[in-house]
Amino acid sequence: MEGSLEITSGEIDALLSHVLSLRRDFINDLLRDRAPFSGRRKAELRGQLKQALEEGALTVEDILAFLSEREPAGKQHVFLYRVGRETNEVWRDTEAAREAIRVADHEDLLDAELPVAMPEALTLSSIRLSDEEVEIAAVEARRYTEHLEELDRPEVMDDGTEIEWRAYAHRVARSTARLRWHLGTRTAELHITQATERGTIRNYYDEVANRFADEIASFLDFGAFQPIDLHKVLHKLGQFEQDGQALTRSREAYFESPGGSHVRARSPSRAASVYSEPVVRQALGPVDTPTSGQGGNLYWLRSAADNGVLEEDLHTVIVAADSRIHFMRPSSIDAIAYVLGKVRSLS
């Protein structure tokens, strides 16, 4: 890796874990024209990436540039906010914002790149300011296990009992909490990397958001960021589907009546809308109001409206009570921005 940024082998493994958490075609783009690639297993791709680094076909700088471009498009949960007018106006003055950051002793983070090494606890890492947008990012280590199928082996005990040993490697990758604040519209989103392991602590994403708020408290009061009402958004999207103007295809819809009863409907397949059968539409009608929608498992449809940014129908889950959208698979930055823009316009 001559001429490449000097980092430890552990940090290299972590960088590769970042890459491997993204879409296969993203990884192919990184390796294309640099090194041959084959196989579908993560362990195989990890080996090919390591070999490309060792042979100089790929550098650490290449990987960092790749992550800067593609990592924000990975699986993620996004909280949506409206920003208080007074706070928004203060931060439209870029020099005043820079001074607040200097006073808080964070001047070194202005225009900084995200670090290669990951701190164990969420740590403020980068602040970028412009006349139109503020971006603030914090980073922490994300630990998970990776199944190494090639190391699995069967064994028969002396008493004839058949045992299967499964091998898992302990990995560490980067988890980010990234605030994107649009000064012109007084709206913002907090993008949080999807947790890798199942069984993550209850309300994990709320907990990350709270820790992010603590990190920026010395120069920005997160209390000025008020959750956007997504109950109304779910209602409007459902109405569009029923009126033949669909932006989405709802696989599942979840409602709560004024008296606290819960109603959930699910379509017969991913290719069908929950509103496709008249009898279901009739059943949902009385409970589907601008305030009753609690959640939606839905696909954003490719159409002329998206200007070609959706490569395929985009799977998301909306959690209205949290003002949160879960992007279920890696996509593209433009596709994510399209969905968030549509949600804001309907709120």
N, C-alpha and C positions, 0 to 999 in steps of 0.2 A: 504493500500500500504506500509506496514511495510517493512523496509529494502530497499525500493526503493529510487531513487534519489528524493530529495525534490524539487518540482516545483509547480507553482501555477495552479489553476484550469483552468485559461485561457490558460496557456501553454500546459496543457494536452489536451484541446479541439483542440489547434493548431496541436499538434502531431497527434491526431486522424484524423484531416483533411488531413494531409500529407498522412496518410495510406489510407484513403478513396479515394484519388485521383488516386490510383494505381489500377491495375487489380483485379477483384474479386478473381481469383484463388490465387493471391499473398496474399490477405487478409485471405483467407482460410488457406494458409500455416502458417500464423502467429497464427491463432486461433487453428489450428489442434493440438490435444493432450493437449491443455490447457483449452479449454472451448467449450461447444456446440455452434453451430452457425446455423442460419436459416434465411430465408427471403432474399429479393433482394434489398430492399430500403436502401439507405444510412443511414437514421435515425435508422433503425432497427440494422444495423451493428454497428453504432456508440454506440447504447445502449448496445449491447453485448460486445463491446470492453471496455466500461466504467465499466460494471459489472465485467468483468474478472480482470480489474485493482483493483477494490474495494475488490474483494475476494482473491486477491493475486495470481490468476492463471497466471497473466500476469504482468510484471513490466515495468516501464518506460525504464529501460535499455534494456529489450527485444525489445521494440518499436524502440529505437534509433539504436540498432544493425540491426533490420529489415530494417529500412530506409536507413542505410549506404549501405546495400546490394542491395535493390530493388529500392530506389528512383531514382538512375541514369538511370534506365530503363523506367521511366515514359514518358508520352507524352512530346515532346520537339522539339525545333528548334535548328539546329546545323549549325553554320558557319564554313566553311573550309578554311584553310590558308596554305601557304608555308612561312617558316620563313627565314629571311635573314641569309646568311652563317655566317657573323661576329657575330651577336647576338647569333646564335645557338652555335657557338664554345665557346663563353664566358660562356654560361650557362652549357656547358658540364663539366666545372670545378665546381664541386659541392661546394667546399669551397669558391670559388670566388662568387658564387651565394648567398651563405649563408651570406657572408660579405656584399654584396649589400643590402640584406634584413635587416641585423642588422643596417646598416648605415641609412636606411629609417625608422628605429624604428618600424619594424614589426617582430622582432625576436620571440615575443610571439605567432605568428601565425604559426610558423614552427611546422608541425606535429600535429596541433590542430584539434580537432573534430569540426564539425559545431555546432553552438550554438542552444540550445533549444529555447530561446527567440529570436524573430525576430525583427530586427531594422526596422523602417519605411522606411528608405532609404537604397539603396544597399550599403552594407558594407563588406569590405574585411574580410574574416573569417578564412581561412585556406590556408597554403602553404605546399606542400609536394615535396621533391626533391629526385631524385635518379640519377644514372648514365645514365638511359635510358629515364626517363620521368619527366616532371614537371607538377604538378597539382595545380592550384590556384582557390579557390572558394570564391565567395561573396554571401551574403544572404540578402533578404529583405522580408517584410511581403507581402503576396498576399491575397487580400480581395475579397470575392465573396459571393453570396447568394446560399442557399441550400433549395430546395423546400421540405416542410414538408407536404406531401399529407394527412397524417392522421389528420391534423388540418384544412384542407380545409372544407368549409361548404357552403351550398346553403342558400339563404334567399329570401323571397318574400316580397316586399314592400307593403305598404298599398294600393297603386294604382294597384297592381298586377304585377308590374315589377319584373322579376326574376333576382336575382343577385347571383353571385358565388364569395365567398371570398376565396382567395388563400393565404396560409401562407408560408413565406420564413424566414429562419434564416440567420443572417449575420455571416459569418465565416471568419476566418483568417488562412492561411496556409503558408508554407515556399516556397519561390521562390528562385531558385539558378541560378547563372551564373558560370559555371565551365569550366575553360580552361584546356584542356589536350594537352600537347605539347610533341611530340615524337622526342626526340633529334637525334635518329639514322637516321630518314628519313627527318628531318627538316620540318615536317608538324605538324599542330595543329588543334584542333577543339574547338569552344566555344559552350558549351551546355547550352541552356537557357530553363528553365521550361516553358511549354506552359501556356499562360495566360488563366485564368479560365473564365472570363466574356467575352461575345460577346460585340462588339462595343469598343474594346480596341483601344487606340489612334493609329492613322495612323503611320506606320513605328515603331511600338512598339519595335520590336526585334532589329532594328538598334539603337534605343534610349538606350536600355539596354546595347548593346555592347559598345556604346560610354561611358556610365557611368562606365562600367567595366574598360575600358581603362583609365579613369580618376582615378579610385581606385588604379591601379597598376603603375601609371605614376612615382611615386617617386623612383621606382627601375627597371622598365621595360618599354621601349618605344614600344607601341603597333604598331607603324608605321612600325616596322620590320616584321609584320604579314600581308602578302599580300594575298588577296582573290584568291582562286583557280578557274580557268575557268571551269564553269559547262556547258557552251554552248556545248563544245566539248563532254562532257560526255553524254548529252542528245542525241546528234547525234549518238554516238557510240552505245548506248543502243538501239536506234531505228533500227540501222543497224543490230544488233544482232537478234532482233526480226524478221526482214524480212529475214534474212539468215538462220533461223532455229537453231540459237545458243543462244536463248533468256535467259538472266538473269532476265528479267523483263517482265511484261505484262502491256502495257500502256493503261490506261483507257481514257486518254486525253493527247493531245500534242498541244503545242502552239508555233507558229513561227512568226518571223518578217522578212519581206523581206528587201533587201538593201534600197529600196525606202520608207520604213516605213509602208508598209501595214501589217496587222495582219491576220494570218491564224490560225484557231483553228479547231481541229478535235476531235471527241469524239466517243468512241466505243458504240455499242448498249447495252452493259451490262458490269458489273464488271468482268464477266467471259471471256470476249472477248477482244482481242487486237485491238487497233485502226488501226493496220496494217494488220488485218486479211482479209480484202476485197481488191482484186486487184485494183478495181477502186479507192479506197482511197489511196492506195500506189502510184498509178500512179499520182494522183492529188497532193500528198505531195512531190513527188520526186524533182521537180525543186526548191522548197523552203526550203527543209530539208538539210541544210549545216552545217559544223562544227561551224559556228558562228551564225546561225539563231535561234536555239532552245532557247526559253525564259522560258518555264515551262513544267513540266511533272507531271501528276497525275498517278502514277504507282505502281504496286505491285512487290516486289522482290520474285522470285519463289523458292519454296523448290526444291532442287535438290541435286545431289551428290556433286556439287561444294561447297555447304555451310557446308559440314561436319556435318550435323545434327543440326546446331545451330538455323535454322529457324523452329519454331514449326508449322507455317502456313505461307501462302503468306503474306509478310509484306508490309503494305500500307504506302507509302510516297508521299510527294509532293516536287518536286525540283524547286526552284526559282533561275534561272541561274543568273539574274542580281545581286542578293544579295549573291551569292555563299552560298546558304542556303538550307538545307534539313529539311523538317517538317516530323517528325515521328508521324503519325496520331493516334496511339494508343500505350499504354504501351506494351513493348516487353521484351527482356532480354538484358543484357549488351553485351553478346556475339553476339546476332543478330544485334544490333546496330553497334558493331565494325566490323562485317562482311560487312555490307552495306557500311560503311564509307571506309573500306579498298578497296572494289571494286571500289568505286568512285575515290579514290586517284589513283588507278592503271590505270584508264581510262583517267585521266586528263593530 
